[in-house]
């Protein structure tokens, strides 16, 4: 099988056995961008892909996808996975930059700015905007944490990656492959903000989970509805589960 994986450390627990399986089971692995994972699945050039909610939703009306419900990356409250920072100039916010503006988490960051502050920001690639949305360095404190702001606004976890395949895929084969790729049991990660000694607030806390649970489907539907509202999806996609829908 051909497996498309975005280049990100955030999903590593889902694919910890990927390289071994690629050799022993003769799978072809394509590591690429989030958007290209979606395009490969859409073009039927990948049998299985780890996609964002935006990538899954973009296939609506163009392909019949199914979610493989055995692993997902979900962000709960503060996770330091993506951050929104601001310039020091004090000007009104009009522009937003990102080094990866097409990626899902920076896109959610821009959506949050629109939702919380009613800002219609002009987005461009790079740095130097009135605000900047990106993946924070490990030693850099975020001014606004994307997953924390999302959880606060919607009172729900933020799904980042889910496994998707075509509707006609063999359920047993896909489930077995996803389970073999990574053992997500007890792999949840607690995240505590590193606050300097002279910091003026208590450390923020959150959690990254890697299993598909009862709340995952509802959380996925919630974020895709938000993306649709901001015209990032052509319609609100149904969350279709392999073997059920």
C-alpha positions as a printed NumPy array, in Angstrom:
array([[  0.   ,   0.   ,   0.   ],
       [  0.977,   3.618,  -0.429],
       [  0.828,   5.675,   2.773],
       [  0.968,   9.486,   2.769],
       [  2.263,  11.121,   5.943],
       [  2.72 ,  14.836,   6.685],
       [  6.185,  15.868,   7.812],
       [  5.533,  16.634,  11.48 ],
       [  6.763,  15.415,  14.842],
       [  3.293,  15.871,  16.309],
       [  2.047,  12.613,  14.774],
       [  5.044,  10.417,  15.615],
       [  3.198,   8.14 ,  18.096],
       [  0.791,   7.206,  15.292],
       [  3.613,   6.105,  12.995],
       [  6.342,   4.842,  15.308],
       [  6.604,   1.551,  13.38 ],
       [  6.323,   3.117,   9.934],
       [  9.873,   2.568,   8.732],
       [  9.924,  -1.078,   9.831],
       [  6.596,  -1.817,   8.157],
       [  7.707,  -0.074,   4.977],
       [ 10.473,  -2.672,   4.677],
       [  8.843,  -5.809,   6.087],
       [  5.43 ,  -5.328,   4.461],
       [  6.672,  -3.547,   1.329],
       [  4.597,  -0.409,   1.868],
       [  5.471,   2.751,  -0.028],
       [  5.737,   5.779,   2.26 ],
       [  5.41 ,   9.355,   1.035],
       [  6.363,  12.06 ,   3.54 ],
       [  5.131,  15.395,   2.298],
       [  3.054,  18.462,   3.201],
       [ -0.398,  18.353,   4.749],
       [ -1.984,  19.648,   1.564],
       [ -0.15 ,  17.137,  -0.607],
       [ -1.396,  14.273,   1.605],
       [ -4.921,  15.427,   0.801],
       [ -4.141,  15.703,  -2.919],
       [ -2.596,  12.226,  -3.031],
       [ -5.658,  10.694,  -1.4  ],
       [ -7.938,  12.67 ,  -3.69 ],
       [ -6.056,  11.482,  -6.772],
       [ -6.178,   7.881,  -5.516],
       [ -2.372,   7.942,  -5.408],
       [ -2.362,   6.974,  -1.729],
       [ -4.301,   4.126,  -0.129],
       [ -4.078,   5.605,   3.365],
       [ -3.262,   9.145,   4.435],
       [ -2.894,  11.048,   7.657],
       [ -4.907,  14.173,   6.949],
       [ -6.047,  17.269,   8.773],
       [ -9.751,  18.067,   9.207],
       [ -9.279,  20.648,   6.442],
       [ -7.749,  18.033,   4.162],
       [-10.574,  15.608,   4.866],
       [-13.202,  18.277,   4.299],
       [-11.742,  19.427,   0.997],
       [-12.561,  16.041,  -0.505],
       [-16.3  ,  16.575,  -0.1  ],
       [-18.05 ,  16.307,  -3.434],
       [-14.832,  15.171,  -5.108],
       [-14.117,  11.812,  -3.472],
       [-15.771,   9.493,  -0.964],
       [-13.503,   9.294,   2.068],
       [-13.788,   7.31 ,   5.274],
       [-12.143,   7.844,   8.639],
       [-10.243,   4.866,  10.05 ],
       [-11.224,   5.193,  13.738],
       [ -8.063,   3.849,  15.33 ],
       [ -5.827,   6.804,  16.055],
       [ -5.938,  10.588,  15.854],
       [ -4.001,  13.573,  17.143],
       [ -6.194,  15.661,  19.453],
       [ -5.103,  18.802,  21.302],
       [ -6.705,  19.625,  24.656],
       [ -6.15 ,  23.114,  26.077],
       [ -2.539,  24.359,  26.169],
       [ -0.178,  22.185,  24.088],
       [  2.443,  24.58 ,  22.626],
       [  1.798,  22.969,  19.235],
       [  1.216,  26.305,  17.496],
       [  1.402,  29.885,  18.693],
       [  0.172,  33.358,  17.842],
       [  2.633,  36.133,  18.598],
       [  2.434,  39.886,  18.051],
       [  4.792,  42.642,  16.993],
       [  5.864,  45.384,  19.366],
       [  4.811,  48.284,  17.191],
       [  1.37 ,  48.728,  18.758],
       [ -0.353,  49.245,  15.41 ],
       [ -3.839,  47.963,  14.628],
       [ -3.689,  44.375,  13.387],
       [ -4.105,  44.114,   9.616],
       [ -1.655,  41.461,   8.446],
       [ -0.753,  37.966,   9.592],
       [  2.317,  36.003,   8.54 ],
       [  3.231,  32.359,   8.839],
       [  6.037,  30.184,   7.554],
       [  3.419,  27.571,   6.673],
       [  0.192,  29.488,   5.93 ],
       [ -1.434,  26.511,   4.148],
       [ -1.021,  24.232,   7.162],
       [ -3.964,  23.452,   9.381],
       [ -2.83 ,  24.844,  12.749],
       [ -1.73 ,  28.241,  11.354],
       [ -5.058,  28.384,   9.494],
       [ -6.935,  27.713,  12.733],
       [ -4.877,  30.482,  14.346],
       [ -6.077,  32.971,  11.72 ],
       [ -9.668,  31.76 ,  12.151],
       [ -9.396,  32.291,  15.914],
       [ -8.247,  35.874,  15.371],
       [-11.328,  36.446,  13.221],
       [-13.654,  34.775,  15.718],
       [-12.329,  36.317,  18.925],
       [-11.383,  39.796,  17.707],
       [-13.433,  40.219,  14.513],
       [-10.273,  40.705,  12.454],
       [-10.072,  40.126,   8.707],
       [ -6.326,  39.666,   8.408],
       [ -4.396,  39.599,   5.147],
       [ -2.318,  36.409,   5.33 ],
       [  1.041,  35.943,   3.628],
       [  3.978,  33.592,   3.91 ],
       [  7.016,  34.739,   5.855],
       [  7.494,  36.826,   8.971],
       [  7.072,  40.416,  10.054],
       [  3.266,  40.694,  10.029],
       [  1.268,  42.494,  12.678],
       [  0.775,  39.033,  14.118],
       [  2.531,  35.775,  13.356],
       [  1.055,  32.257,  13.545],
       [  3.45 ,  29.363,  13.497],
       [  4.891,  26.311,  15.178],
       [  6.729,  27.59 ,  18.265],
       [ 10.277,  26.637,  19.096],
       [ 10.627,  24.512,  22.213],
       [ 12.258,  27.37 ,  24.117],
       [  9.834,  30.092,  23.033],
       [  6.766,  31.059,  25.004],
       [  3.632,  31.593,  22.958],
       [  1.609,  34.731,  23.54 ],
       [ -1.568,  32.923,  22.464],
       [ -1.584,  29.161,  22.267],
       [ -3.731,  28.025,  19.33 ],
       [ -5.15 ,  24.885,  20.922],
       [ -5.792,  26.66 ,  24.232],
       [ -7.684,  29.472,  22.516],
       [ -9.645,  26.958,  20.46 ],
       [-10.554,  24.845,  23.508],
       [-11.571,  27.97 ,  25.41 ],
       [-13.808,  29.189,  22.586],
       [-15.484,  25.929,  21.6  ],
       [-15.103,  23.88 ,  24.797],
       [-13.854,  20.981,  22.71 ],
       [-10.514,  19.413,  21.806],
       [ -8.889,  20.384,  18.528],
       [ -8.396,  17.452,  16.126],
       [ -5.247,  17.876,  14.035],
       [ -4.706,  14.568,  12.224],
       [ -6.942,  11.599,  11.41 ],
       [ -6.427,   8.525,   9.249],
       [ -8.452,   8.544,   6.031],
       [ -8.896,   6.183,   3.094],
       [-11.276,   5.635,   0.185],
       [-14.757,   4.288,   0.901],
       [-14.087,   1.101,  -1.038],
       [-10.997,   0.216,   1.024],
       [-10.921,  -3.103,   2.845],
       [-11.875,  -2.361,   6.456],
       [ -9.933,  -5.201,   8.06 ],
       [ -6.775,  -4.39 ,   6.1  ],
       [ -6.917,  -0.67 ,   6.918],
       [ -7.612,  -1.165,  10.605],
       [ -4.81 ,  -3.733,  10.87 ],
       [ -2.386,  -1.374,   9.108],
       [ -3.224,   1.63 ,  11.289],
       [ -2.913,  -0.454,  14.445],
       [  0.431,  -1.853,  13.277],
       [  1.8  ,   1.59 ,  12.432],
       [  1.615,   2.865,  16.   ],
       [  0.506,   1.687,  19.396],
       [ -1.416,   4.658,  20.754],
       [ -2.435,   3.058,  24.042],
       [ -1.083,   5.049,  26.991],
       [  0.773,   7.412,  24.661],
       [ -1.092,  10.538,  25.725],
       [  1.217,  13.426,  26.635],
       [  0.644,  15.953,  29.41 ],
       [  1.97 ,  19.394,  28.523],
       [  2.998,  21.995,  31.105],
       [  4.147,  25.451,  30.089],
       [  7.726,  26.328,  30.956],
       [  7.393,  29.658,  32.747],
       [ 10.582,  31.598,  33.6  ],
       [ 11.307,  32.265,  37.298],
       [ 10.199,  35.87 ,  36.938],
       [  7.008,  34.911,  35.065],
       [  3.787,  36.648,  36.018],
       [  1.365,  33.714,  35.704],
       [  0.94 ,  30.078,  36.664],
       [  2.021,  27.525,  34.051],
       [ -0.652,  26.668,  31.523],
       [ -1.452,  22.989,  31.132],
       [ -2.981,  20.705,  28.544],
       [ -2.785,  17.332,  26.894],
       [ -2.132,  15.701,  23.518],
       [ -4.048,  12.463,  22.949],
       [ -3.555,   9.911,  20.206],
       [ -6.508,   7.565,  20.416],
       [ -9.868,   7.713,  18.653],
       [-12.569,   8.035,  21.32 ],
       [-16.279,   8.754,  21.515],
       [-15.611,  12.513,  21.536],
       [-13.32 ,  12.424,  18.493],
       [-16.127,  12.258,  15.939],
       [-18.008,  15.186,  17.47 ],
       [-14.775,  17.196,  17.771],
       [-13.998,  16.576,  14.094],
       [-17.48 ,  17.681,  13.06 ],
       [-17.153,  20.831,  15.193],
       [-13.912,  22.041,  13.664],
       [-15.106,  21.353,  10.109],
       [-18.238,  23.389,  10.776],
       [-16.006,  26.259,  11.893],
       [-13.877,  25.928,   8.75 ],
       [-17.012,  25.963,   6.599],
       [-18.287,  29.092,   8.337],
       [-15.037,  30.828,   7.392],
       [-15.352,  29.632,   3.776],
       [-12.38 ,  27.269,   4.004],
       [-14.529,  24.277,   3.045],
       [-17.141,  24.143,   0.253],
       [-19.737,  22.545,   2.54 ],
       [-19.981,  20.925,   5.948],
       [-18.672,  17.383,   5.501],
       [-20.258,  14.399,   7.16 ],
       [-17.877,  12.422,   9.342],
       [-17.989,   9.011,   7.693],
       [-16.468,   6.07 ,   9.512],
       [-14.979,   3.085,   7.676],
       [-17.13 ,   0.02 ,   8.194],
       [-20.09 ,   1.992,   9.53 ],
       [-21.103,   4.563,   6.895]])
